[in-house]
């Protein structure tokens, strides 16, 4: 007679089945750990999961929107709005968002089509700005974000095309430019981390990107091969795994449809 698996066995099995996307989700949640009562701005599936996971664990005062004008006290699963499943705790018109940004009461996790060693970010175009080979989404809010509050980046595919020696257009301001202004215009400039499908990167005292941690199954050589400039991996640890509570929330509450696996491969070793 075959016995049903114990709770301990099921928990151990869940731990061994942790995907790369779930590792990235927990890393994104750490960005807002203890952030307090600020507005979380996210661009991408994994940042959205991370912010909601943080709200449900380490940052209960974090303010979330449904991508429209509502603040949510009880965030619905990814892909649903406050109108069809969440609990609305406030409303903010678009014009008021600029006041929130300018006052520093927001923390943003943006994407990056290009990013250089100092964290200069490009989401506008590829090639010569006078005749680009590819038009992207434009500068958008990147300058204001990097001038007014902490900004982190999420990169779903860590490649030399993204991590480049020099970005084609500076949208988000990097550490070198912020330090070179010589005035107070960028005194609130604060770059946090860059999370990718391979690693978590932060910045050294010289303002350059370095590897803080490698995701399970990723080697330093793999990161070097996929970065278009020299990057320090000497102090890298291994990115933490999500705990049991986080796994349950990711899988059952925040992203039950598994949208995370469309953005990052399910395997932790690829």
Helices and strands as residue ranges (DSSP letters): H 7-16, H 20-31, E 39-42, H 45-56, E 64-65, E 70-74, G 82-84, E 87-91, H 94-102, E 106-110, E 114-115, E 121-122, E 125-126, E 134-135, H 142-148, E 150-155, H 175-179, E 190-196, E 199-203, E 209-214, H 220-225, E 237-238, H 244-248, I 249-254, H 260-263
